[in-house]
Amino acid sequence: MKMTFKNIETDRLFLRKFALEDLEDFVEFQSDPTMYKFQPSGIKKSKEEYLEALNRFISLSSTEPLKAMPFAVEFKENHKVIGKITVSIVDEKSCRLSWAIHKDYRGKGLAFEACQAVVDYLKSCGVEKFNINIWSGNDASLNLAAKLGFKLVSVEKDARQKDGVVFDSLNFSL
């Protein structure tokens, strides 16, 4: 089955394409400094930079052939976009996942709910291998990876440095 972008609904979430109307929520969750502790890029400096990033997500989900699927994670209760799940397509049978959730919505199982729904959908499309890369010290993502069933396959020691801290790159597969 061919991978196509599909909206996904869970008990508490809508997983859908990003839209320009998401800009305010996008800026809010993307501008949180805790979001960038384990990411190589830094906080954007202007609303225009966030708009540019949002437009990239919008265009990625409508490009053929599909190379990535950035899902907006919308909380049903208040219709707020609280994060993103990004699927980078390696080939028809494998992809790489990443995620980010607004700090006020962490610790509630929402990232697990969203990631599990995306993995289930992609499996139904014939995807057999999922990869993720997590920096050492990112305990929340390490716990989520374990809960999703990912297994550590390799470690790249001292792979990244940010703000004077050296991190290992931990590669997982499902």
Summary of the structure (lengths in Angstrom):
residues: 174
radius of gyration: 15.7
end to end distance: 19.5
largest distance: 45.6
contacts: 484
relative contact order: 0.16
helix: 33%
strand: 36%
